[in-house]
Amino acid sequence: MAERIVMYSLATFLHSFNWELLHGSKIDLSEKFGIVMKKKIPLVAIPTSSKPNLTWQCTSLLGQHSQPCYK
């Protein structure tokens, strides 16, 4: 159960950013031989903030009125 929660949390965290490569770099998929297969050239990605849509609507308990959650 904990393994699933950790994977889900990591996926949510990674999904909350826009990822970009360094300027002028390309993805190299070549591998280095060893006990564990590693990338010959490590991937370097830069996370940039993806601004969430803060116009979600909160509904009152009665469902009659709707107001923004964030200002």
PDB file of N, CA, C and O in Angstrom:
ATOM      1  N   MET A   1       0.824  -1.186   0.000  1.00  0.00           N
ATOM      2  CA  MET A   1       0.000   0.000   0.000  1.00  0.00           C
ATOM      3  C   MET A   1       0.876   1.261   0.000  1.00  0.00           C
ATOM      4  O   MET A   1       0.604   2.207  -0.739  1.00  0.00           O
ATOM      5  N   ALA A   2       1.920   1.271   0.824  1.00  0.00           N
ATOM      6  CA  ALA A   2       2.793   2.447   0.896  1.00  0.00           C
ATOM      7  C   ALA A   2       3.504   2.673  -0.434  1.00  0.00           C
ATOM      8  O   ALA A   2       3.723   3.817  -0.832  1.00  0.00           O
ATOM      9  N   GLU A   3       3.867   1.594  -1.124  1.00  0.00           N
ATOM     10  CA  GLU A   3       4.535   1.733  -2.412  1.00  0.00           C
ATOM     11  C   GLU A   3       3.624   2.429  -3.421  1.00  0.00           C
ATOM     12  O   GLU A   3       4.090   3.254  -4.206  1.00  0.00           O
ATOM     13  N   ARG A   4       2.353   2.110  -3.408  1.00  0.00           N
ATOM     14  CA  ARG A   4       1.400   2.753  -4.312  1.00  0.00           C
ATOM     15  C   ARG A   4       1.245   4.230  -3.988  1.00  0.00           C
ATOM     16  O   ARG A   4       1.173   5.061  -4.893  1.00  0.00           O
ATOM     17  N   ILE A   5       1.195   4.558  -2.715  1.00  0.00           N
ATOM     18  CA  ILE A   5       1.022   5.952  -2.309  1.00  0.00           C
ATOM     19  C   ILE A   5       2.249   6.769  -2.695  1.00  0.00           C
ATOM     20  O   ILE A   5       2.117   7.903  -3.153  1.00  0.00           O
ATOM     21  N   VAL A   6       3.441   6.205  -2.514  1.00  0.00           N
ATOM     22  CA  VAL A   6       4.669   6.916  -2.880  1.00  0.00           C
ATOM     23  C   VAL A   6       4.700   7.146  -4.391  1.00  0.00           C
ATOM     24  O   VAL A   6       5.024   8.247  -4.836  1.00  0.00           O
ATOM     25  N   MET A   7       4.373   6.141  -5.176  1.00  0.00           N
ATOM     26  CA  MET A   7       4.376   6.297  -6.632  1.00  0.00           C
ATOM     27  C   MET A   7       3.329   7.320  -7.076  1.00  0.00           C
ATOM     28  O   MET A   7       3.596   8.137  -7.957  1.00  0.00           O
ATOM     29  N   TYR A   8       2.160   7.278  -6.478  1.00  0.00           N
ATOM     30  CA  TYR A   8       1.103   8.225  -6.818  1.00  0.00           C
ATOM     31  C   TYR A   8       1.515   9.648  -6.440  1.00  0.00           C
ATOM     32  O   TYR A   8       1.286  10.583  -7.206  1.00  0.00           O
ATOM     33  N   SER A   9       2.114   9.813  -5.275  1.00  0.00           N
ATOM     34  CA  SER A   9       2.562  11.135  -4.835  1.00  0.00           C
ATOM     35  C   SER A   9       3.658  11.678  -5.751  1.00  0.00           C
ATOM     36  O   SER A   9       3.634  12.854  -6.117  1.00  0.00           O
ATOM     37  N   LEU A  10       4.611  10.836  -6.121  1.00  0.00           N
ATOM     38  CA  LEU A  10       5.681  11.251  -7.018  1.00  0.00           C
ATOM     39  C   LEU A  10       5.128  11.625  -8.388  1.00  0.00           C
ATOM     40  O   LEU A  10       5.536  12.633  -8.966  1.00  0.00           O
ATOM     41  N   ALA A  11       4.205  10.826  -8.911  1.00  0.00           N
ATOM     42  CA  ALA A  11       3.599  11.133 -10.212  1.00  0.00           C
ATOM     43  C   ALA A  11       2.836  12.444 -10.167  1.00  0.00           C
ATOM     44  O   ALA A  11       2.897  13.226 -11.116  1.00  0.00           O
ATOM     45  N   THR A  12       2.122  12.697  -9.088  1.00  0.00           N
ATOM     46  CA  THR A  12       1.388  13.954  -8.947  1.00  0.00           C
ATOM     47  C   THR A  12       2.347  15.124  -8.880  1.00  0.00           C
ATOM     48  O   THR A  12       2.106  16.160  -9.500  1.00  0.00           O
ATOM     49  N   PHE A  13       3.430  14.974  -8.136  1.00  0.00           N
ATOM     50  CA  PHE A  13       4.430  16.026  -8.022  1.00  0.00           C
ATOM     51  C   PHE A  13       5.065  16.330  -9.379  1.00  0.00           C
ATOM     52  O   PHE A  13       5.187  17.493  -9.761  1.00  0.00           O
ATOM     53  N   LEU A  14       5.467  15.288 -10.107  1.00  0.00           N
ATOM     54  CA  LEU A  14       6.096  15.482 -11.409  1.00  0.00           C
ATOM     55  C   LEU A  14       5.131  16.094 -12.423  1.00  0.00           C
ATOM     56  O   LEU A  14       5.532  16.889 -13.273  1.00  0.00           O
ATOM     57  N   HIS A  15       3.864  15.719 -12.324  1.00  0.00           N
ATOM     58  CA  HIS A  15       2.860  16.218 -13.259  1.00  0.00           C
ATOM     59  C   HIS A  15       2.516  17.688 -13.002  1.00  0.00           C
ATOM     60  O   HIS A  15       1.950  18.347 -13.874  1.00  0.00           O
ATOM     61  N   SER A  16       2.848  18.203 -11.830  1.00  0.00           N
ATOM     62  CA  SER A  16       2.485  19.579 -11.504  1.00  0.00           C
ATOM     63  C   SER A  16       3.466  20.602 -12.074  1.00  0.00           C
ATOM     64  O   SER A  16       3.296  21.802 -11.857  1.00  0.00           O
ATOM     65  N   PHE A  17       4.482  20.151 -12.792  1.00  0.00           N
ATOM     66  CA  PHE A  17       5.459  21.044 -13.423  1.00  0.00           C
ATOM     67  C   PHE A  17       5.438  20.866 -14.927  1.00  0.00           C
ATOM     68  O   PHE A  17       5.046  19.814 -15.432  1.00  0.00           O
ATOM     69  N   ASN A  18       5.862  21.902 -15.644  1.00  0.00           N
ATOM     70  CA  ASN A  18       6.162  21.797 -17.071  1.00  0.00           C
ATOM     71  C   ASN A  18       7.664  21.550 -17.169  1.00  0.00           C
ATOM     72  O   ASN A  18       8.456  22.295 -16.592  1.00  0.00           O
ATOM     73  N   TRP A  19       8.057  20.513 -17.893  1.00  0.00           N
ATOM     74  CA  TRP A  19       9.461  20.135 -17.967  1.00  0.00           C
ATOM     75  C   TRP A  19      10.041  20.541 -19.312  1.00  0.00           C
ATOM     76  O   TRP A  19       9.428  20.300 -20.352  1.00  0.00           O
ATOM     77  N   GLU A  20      11.225  21.159 -19.299  1.00  0.00           N
ATOM     78  CA  GLU A  20      11.908  21.601 -20.511  1.00  0.00           C
ATOM     79  C   GLU A  20      13.354  21.128 -20.484  1.00  0.00           C
ATOM     80  O   GLU A  20      13.946  20.960 -19.418  1.00  0.00           O
ATOM     81  N   LEU A  21      13.912  20.916 -21.662  1.00  0.00           N
ATOM     82  CA  LEU A  21      15.330  20.577 -21.764  1.00  0.00           C
ATOM     83  C   LEU A  21      16.152  21.848 -21.715  1.00  0.00           C
ATOM     84  O   LEU A  21      15.637  22.944 -21.937  1.00  0.00           O
ATOM     85  N   LEU A  22      17.445  21.694 -21.419  1.00  0.00           N
ATOM     86  CA  LEU A  22      18.345  22.838 -21.479  1.00  0.00           C
ATOM     87  C   LEU A  22      18.336  23.394 -22.897  1.00  0.00           C
ATOM     88  O   LEU A  22      18.137  22.652 -23.859  1.00  0.00           O
ATOM     89  N   HIS A  23      18.549  24.684 -23.022  1.00  0.00           N
ATOM     90  CA  HIS A  23      18.513  25.340 -24.326  1.00  0.00           C
ATOM     91  C   HIS A  23      19.539  24.717 -25.270  1.00  0.00           C
ATOM     92  O   HIS A  23      20.730  24.671 -24.961  1.00  0.00           O
ATOM     93  N   GLY A  24      19.076  24.246 -26.405  1.00  0.00           N
ATOM     94  CA  GLY A  24      19.969  23.690 -27.413  1.00  0.00           C
ATOM     95  C   GLY A  24      20.330  22.233 -27.217  1.00  0.00           C
ATOM     96  O   GLY A  24      21.084  21.688 -28.024  1.00  0.00           O
ATOM     97  N   SER A  25      19.835  21.585 -26.196  1.00  0.00           N
ATOM     98  CA  SER A  25      20.188  20.181 -25.984  1.00  0.00           C
ATOM     99  C   SER A  25      19.112  19.267 -26.583  1.00  0.00           C
ATOM    100  O   SER A  25      17.956  19.657 -26.748  1.00  0.00           O
ATOM    101  N   LYS A  26      19.531  18.049 -26.898  1.00  0.00           N
ATOM    102  CA  LYS A  26      18.627  17.041 -27.443  1.00  0.00           C
ATOM    103  C   LYS A  26      18.685  15.807 -26.551  1.00  0.00           C
ATOM    104  O   LYS A  26      19.665  15.592 -25.838  1.00  0.00           O
ATOM    105  N   ILE A  27      17.638  15.005 -26.597  1.00  0.00           N
ATOM    106  CA  ILE A  27      17.598  13.788 -25.794  1.00  0.00           C
ATOM    107  C   ILE A  27      18.474  12.725 -26.466  1.00  0.00           C
ATOM    108  O   ILE A  27      18.267  12.381 -27.630  1.00  0.00           O
ATOM    109  N   ASP A  28      19.449  12.213 -25.719  1.00  0.00           N
ATOM    110  CA  ASP A  28      20.334  11.148 -26.202  1.00  0.00           C
ATOM    111  C   ASP A  28      19.926   9.864 -25.496  1.00  0.00           C
ATOM    112  O   ASP A  28      19.992   9.785 -24.270  1.00  0.00           O
ATOM    113  N   LEU A  29      19.504   8.857 -26.259  1.00  0.00           N
ATOM    114  CA  LEU A  29      19.031   7.616 -25.665  1.00  0.00           C
ATOM    115  C   LEU A  29      20.091   6.512 -25.649  1.00  0.00           C
ATOM    116  O   LEU A  29      19.760   5.347 -25.426  1.00  0.00           O
ATOM    117  N   SER A  30      21.359   6.860 -25.883  1.00  0.00           N
ATOM    118  CA  SER A  30      22.406   5.837 -25.846  1.00  0.00           C
ATOM    119  C   SER A  30      22.632   5.378 -24.407  1.00  0.00           C
ATOM    120  O   SER A  30      22.406   6.121 -23.452  1.00  0.00           O
ATOM    121  N   GLU A  31      23.090   4.122 -24.282  1.00  0.00           N
ATOM    122  CA  GLU A  31      23.240   3.508 -22.968  1.00  0.00           C
ATOM    123  C   GLU A  31      24.689   3.147 -22.699  1.00  0.00           C
ATOM    124  O   GLU A  31      25.487   2.964 -23.618  1.00  0.00           O
ATOM    125  N   LYS A  32      25.015   3.049 -21.401  1.00  0.00           N
ATOM    126  CA  LYS A  32      26.348   2.645 -20.966  1.00  0.00           C
ATOM    127  C   LYS A  32      26.206   1.253 -20.360  1.00  0.00           C
ATOM    128  O   LYS A  32      25.343   1.030 -19.510  1.00  0.00           O
ATOM    129  N   PHE A  33      27.052   0.316 -20.795  1.00  0.00           N
ATOM    130  CA  PHE A  33      26.959  -1.062 -20.326  1.00  0.00           C
ATOM    131  C   PHE A  33      27.549  -1.206 -18.928  1.00  0.00           C
ATOM    132  O   PHE A  33      28.593  -0.630 -18.619  1.00  0.00           O
ATOM    133  N   GLY A  34      26.885  -1.965 -18.106  1.00  0.00           N
ATOM    134  CA  GLY A  34      27.367  -2.251 -16.762  1.00  0.00           C
ATOM    135  C   GLY A  34      26.411  -3.235 -16.098  1.00  0.00           C
ATOM    136  O   GLY A  34      25.608  -3.875 -16.776  1.00  0.00           O
ATOM    137  N   ILE A  35      26.494  -3.357 -14.785  1.00  0.00           N
ATOM    138  CA  ILE A  35      25.565  -4.231 -14.070  1.00  0.00           C
ATOM    139  C   ILE A  35      24.139  -3.721 -14.246  1.00  0.00           C
ATOM    140  O   ILE A  35      23.195  -4.492 -14.415  1.00  0.00           O
ATOM    141  N   VAL A  36      24.015  -2.408 -14.201  1.00  0.00           N
ATOM    142  CA  VAL A  36      22.733  -1.749 -14.436  1.00  0.00           C
ATOM    143  C   VAL A  36      22.884  -0.889 -15.680  1.00  0.00           C
ATOM    144  O   VAL A  36      23.880  -0.182 -15.828  1.00  0.00           O
ATOM    145  N   MET A  37      21.907  -0.943 -16.573  1.00  0.00           N
ATOM    146  CA  MET A  37      21.977  -0.116 -17.788  1.00  0.00           C
ATOM    147  C   MET A  37      21.709   1.337 -17.413  1.00  0.00           C
ATOM    148  O   MET A  37      20.649   1.658 -16.877  1.00  0.00           O
ATOM    149  N   LYS A  38      22.663   2.209 -17.693  1.00  0.00           N
ATOM    150  CA  LYS A  38      22.532   3.631 -17.407  1.00  0.00           C
ATOM    151  C   LYS A  38      22.578   4.405 -18.708  1.00  0.00           C
ATOM    152  O   LYS A  38      23.069   3.910 -19.723  1.00  0.00           O
ATOM    153  N   LYS A  39      22.067   5.617 -18.669  1.00  0.00           N
ATOM    154  CA  LYS A  39      22.188   6.498 -19.828  1.00  0.00           C
ATOM    155  C   LYS A  39      23.629   6.968 -19.927  1.00  0.00           C
ATOM    156  O   LYS A  39      24.255   7.291 -18.917  1.00  0.00           O
ATOM    157  N   LYS A  40      24.154   7.007 -21.146  1.00  0.00           N
ATOM    158  CA  LYS A  40      25.523   7.463 -21.344  1.00  0.00           C
ATOM    159  C   LYS A  40      25.648   8.940 -20.959  1.00  0.00           C
ATOM    160  O   LYS A  40      26.613   9.339 -20.307  1.00  0.00           O
ATOM    161  N   ILE A  41      24.675   9.735 -21.365  1.00  0.00           N
ATOM    162  CA  ILE A  41      24.632  11.156 -21.016  1.00  0.00           C
ATOM    163  C   ILE A  41      23.364  11.372 -20.185  1.00  0.00           C
ATOM    164  O   ILE A  41      22.265  11.152 -20.693  1.00  0.00           O
ATOM    165  N   PRO A  42      23.487  11.797 -18.923  1.00  0.00           N
ATOM    166  CA  PRO A  42      22.304  11.958 -18.069  1.00  0.00           C
ATOM    167  C   PRO A  42      21.324  12.990 -18.624  1.00  0.00           C
ATOM    168  O   PRO A  42      21.723  13.984 -19.231  1.00  0.00           O
ATOM    169  N   LEU A  43      20.057  12.738 -18.408  1.00  0.00           N
ATOM    170  CA  LEU A  43      19.015  13.666 -18.828  1.00  0.00           C
ATOM    171  C   LEU A  43      18.948  14.818 -17.829  1.00  0.00           C
ATOM    172  O   LEU A  43      18.865  14.596 -16.621  1.00  0.00           O
ATOM    173  N   VAL A  44      18.984  16.049 -18.339  1.00  0.00           N
ATOM    174  CA  VAL A  44      18.861  17.238 -17.490  1.00  0.00           C
ATOM    175  C   VAL A  44      17.618  17.975 -17.950  1.00  0.00           C
ATOM    176  O   VAL A  44      17.564  18.484 -19.069  1.00  0.00           O
ATOM    177  N   ALA A  45      16.620  18.029 -17.080  1.00  0.00           N
ATOM    178  CA  ALA A  45      15.371  18.718 -17.391  1.00  0.00           C
ATOM    179  C   ALA A  45      15.149  19.814 -16.360  1.00  0.00           C
ATOM    180  O   ALA A  45      15.483  19.662 -15.185  1.00  0.00           O
ATOM    181  N   ILE A  46      14.587  20.908 -16.816  1.00  0.00           N
ATOM    182  CA  ILE A  46      14.350  22.051 -15.940  1.00  0.00           C
ATOM    183  C   ILE A  46      12.852  22.154 -15.654  1.00  0.00           C
ATOM    184  O   ILE A  46      12.058  22.302 -16.583  1.00  0.00           O
ATOM    185  N   PRO A  47      12.459  22.079 -14.380  1.00  0.00           N
ATOM    186  CA  PRO A  47      11.036  22.235 -14.066  1.00  0.00           C
ATOM    187  C   PRO A  47      10.645  23.708 -14.038  1.00  0.00           C
ATOM    188  O   PRO A  47      11.343  24.536 -13.454  1.00  0.00           O
ATOM    189  N   THR A  48       9.538  24.019 -14.667  1.00  0.00           N
ATOM    190  CA  THR A  48       8.990  25.364 -14.586  1.00  0.00           C
ATOM    191  C   THR A  48       7.591  25.253 -14.010  1.00  0.00           C
ATOM    192  O   THR A  48       6.898  24.257 -14.220  1.00  0.00           O
ATOM    193  N   SER A  49       7.192  26.260 -13.299  1.00  0.00           N
ATOM    194  CA  SER A  49       5.899  26.234 -12.619  1.00  0.00           C
ATOM    195  C   SER A  49       4.770  26.244 -13.631  1.00  0.00           C
ATOM    196  O   SER A  49       4.748  27.058 -14.554  1.00  0.00           O
ATOM    197  N   SER A  50       3.838  25.332 -13.444  1.00  0.00           N
ATOM    198  CA  SER A  50       2.618  25.381 -14.239  1.00  0.00           C
ATOM    199  C   SER A  50       1.554  25.963 -13.323  1.00  0.00           C
ATOM    200  O   SER A  50       1.163  25.347 -12.332  1.00  0.00           O
ATOM    201  N   LYS A  51       1.100  27.141 -13.664  1.00  0.00           N
ATOM    202  CA  LYS A  51       0.159  27.847 -12.803  1.00  0.00           C
ATOM    203  C   LYS A  51      -1.198  27.158 -12.839  1.00  0.00           C
ATOM    204  O   LYS A  51      -1.802  27.032 -13.904  1.00  0.00           O
ATOM    205  N   PRO A  52      -1.678  26.714 -11.687  1.00  0.00           N
ATOM    206  CA  PRO A  52      -2.989  26.049 -11.670  1.00  0.00           C
ATOM    207  C   PRO A  52      -4.107  27.055 -11.899  1.00  0.00           C
ATOM    208  O   PRO A  52      -3.958  28.247 -11.629  1.00  0.00           O
ATOM    209  N   ASN A  53      -5.198  26.563 -12.388  1.00  0.00           N
ATOM    210  CA  ASN A  53      -6.367  27.393 -12.590  1.00  0.00           C
ATOM    211  C   ASN A  53      -7.019  27.626 -11.229  1.00  0.00           C
ATOM    212  O   ASN A  53      -7.574  26.699 -10.640  1.00  0.00           O
ATOM    213  N   LEU A  54      -6.956  28.843 -10.735  1.00  0.00           N
ATOM    214  CA  LEU A  54      -7.455  29.144  -9.401  1.00  0.00           C
ATOM    215  C   LEU A  54      -8.902  29.629  -9.412  1.00  0.00           C
ATOM    216  O   LEU A  54      -9.342  30.283  -8.466  1.00  0.00           O
ATOM    217  N   THR A  55      -9.626  29.322 -10.447  1.00  0.00           N
ATOM    218  CA  THR A  55     -11.020  29.753 -10.514  1.00  0.00           C
ATOM    219  C   THR A  55     -11.976  28.610 -10.208  1.00  0.00           C
ATOM    220  O   THR A  55     -13.120  28.606 -10.663  1.00  0.00           O
ATOM    221  N   TRP A  56     -11.501  27.645  -9.435  1.00  0.00           N
ATOM    222  CA  TRP A  56     -12.379  26.551  -9.041  1.00  0.00           C
ATOM    223  C   TRP A  56     -13.549  27.119  -8.261  1.00  0.00           C
ATOM    224  O   TRP A  56     -13.436  28.178  -7.644  1.00  0.00           O
ATOM    225  N   GLN A  57     -14.631  26.443  -8.285  1.00  0.00           N
ATOM    226  CA  GLN A  57     -15.817  26.912  -7.582  1.00  0.00           C
ATOM    227  C   GLN A  57     -16.080  26.008  -6.377  1.00  0.00           C
ATOM    228  O   GLN A  57     -16.038  24.782  -6.479  1.00  0.00           O
ATOM    229  N   CYS A  58     -16.352  26.644  -5.234  1.00  0.00           N
ATOM    230  CA  CYS A  58     -16.731  25.910  -4.033  1.00  0.00           C
ATOM    231  C   CYS A  58     -18.243  26.005  -3.907  1.00  0.00           C
ATOM    232  O   CYS A  58     -18.818  27.087  -4.031  1.00  0.00           O
ATOM    233  N   THR A  59     -18.859  24.912  -3.671  1.00  0.00           N
ATOM    234  CA  THR A  59     -20.306  24.890  -3.541  1.00  0.00           C
ATOM    235  C   THR A  59     -20.655  24.784  -2.066  1.00  0.00           C
ATOM    236  O   THR A  59     -20.039  24.017  -1.326  1.00  0.00           O
ATOM    237  N   SER A  60     -21.629  25.543  -1.653  1.00  0.00           N
ATOM    238  CA  SER A  60     -22.057  25.474  -0.250  1.00  0.00           C
ATOM    239  C   SER A  60     -22.695  24.122   0.020  1.00  0.00           C
ATOM    240  O   SER A  60     -22.984  23.368  -0.909  1.00  0.00           O
ATOM    241  N   LEU A  61     -22.911  23.821   1.279  1.00  0.00           N
ATOM    242  CA  LEU A  61     -23.475  22.531   1.653  1.00  0.00           C
ATOM    243  C   LEU A  61     -24.852  22.324   1.050  1.00  0.00           C
ATOM    244  O   LEU A  61     -25.223  21.196   0.724  1.00  0.00           O
ATOM    245  N   LEU A  62     -25.612  23.397   0.898  1.00  0.00           N
ATOM    246  CA  LEU A  62     -26.960  23.271   0.337  1.00  0.00           C
ATOM    247  C   LEU A  62     -26.930  23.244  -1.194  1.00  0.00           C
ATOM    248  O   LEU A  62     -27.926  22.889  -1.825  1.00  0.00           O
ATOM    249  N   GLY A  63     -25.811  23.609  -1.785  1.00  0.00           N
ATOM    250  CA  GLY A  63     -25.695  23.585  -3.229  1.00  0.00           C
ATOM    251  C   GLY A  63     -26.409  24.739  -3.908  1.00  0.00           C
ATOM    252  O   GLY A  63     -26.614  24.701  -5.121  1.00  0.00           O
ATOM    253  N   GLN A  64     -26.796  25.768  -3.158  1.00  0.00           N
ATOM    254  CA  GLN A  64     -27.557  26.872  -3.738  1.00  0.00           C
ATOM    255  C   GLN A  64     -26.642  27.989  -4.229  1.00  0.00           C
ATOM    256  O   GLN A  64     -26.971  28.653  -5.212  1.00  0.00           O
ATOM    257  N   HIS A  65     -25.518  28.214  -3.582  1.00  0.00           N
ATOM    258  CA  HIS A  65     -24.635  29.313  -3.936  1.00  0.00           C
ATOM    259  C   HIS A  65     -23.266  28.767  -4.329  1.00  0.00           C
ATOM    260  O   HIS A  65     -22.830  27.726  -3.837  1.00  0.00           O
ATOM    261  N   SER A  66     -22.613  29.477  -5.207  1.00  0.00           N
ATOM    262  CA  SER A  66     -21.297  29.090  -5.649  1.00  0.00           C
ATOM    263  C   SER A  66     -20.375  30.307  -5.521  1.00  0.00           C
ATOM    264  O   SER A  66     -20.747  31.410  -5.922  1.00  0.00           O
ATOM    265  N   GLN A  67     -19.193  30.113  -4.973  1.00  0.00           N
ATOM    266  CA  GLN A  67     -18.243  31.201  -4.803  1.00  0.00           C
ATOM    267  C   GLN A  67     -16.851  30.719  -5.118  1.00  0.00           C
ATOM    268  O   GLN A  67     -16.568  29.531  -4.957  1.00  0.00           O
ATOM    269  N   PRO A  68     -15.955  31.607  -5.568  1.00  0.00           N
ATOM    270  CA  PRO A  68     -14.584  31.162  -5.853  1.00  0.00           C
ATOM    271  C   PRO A  68     -13.873  30.710  -4.586  1.00  0.00           C
ATOM    272  O   PRO A  68     -14.066  31.292  -3.518  1.00  0.00           O
ATOM    273  N   CYS A  69     -13.046  29.666  -4.706  1.00  0.00           N
ATOM    274  CA  CYS A  69     -12.294  29.165  -3.558  1.00  0.00           C
ATOM    275  C   CYS A  69     -11.107  30.073  -3.248  1.00  0.00           C
ATOM    276  O   CYS A  69     -10.756  30.260  -2.083  1.00  0.00           O
ATOM    277  N   TYR A  70     -10.482  30.641  -4.295  1.00  0.00           N
ATOM    278  CA  TYR A  70      -9.266  31.430  -4.126  1.00  0.00           C
ATOM    279  C   TYR A  70      -9.490  32.819  -4.705  1.00  0.00           C
ATOM    280  O   TYR A  70     -10.283  33.008  -5.628  1.00  0.00           O
ATOM    281  N   LYS A  71      -8.777  33.777  -4.145  1.00  0.00           N
ATOM    282  CA  LYS A  71      -8.866  35.141  -4.678  1.00  0.00           C
ATOM    283  C   LYS A  71      -7.535  35.546  -5.236  1.00  0.00           C
ATOM    284  O   LYS A  71      -7.389  36.662  -5.736  1.00  0.00           O
TER     285      LYS A  71
END
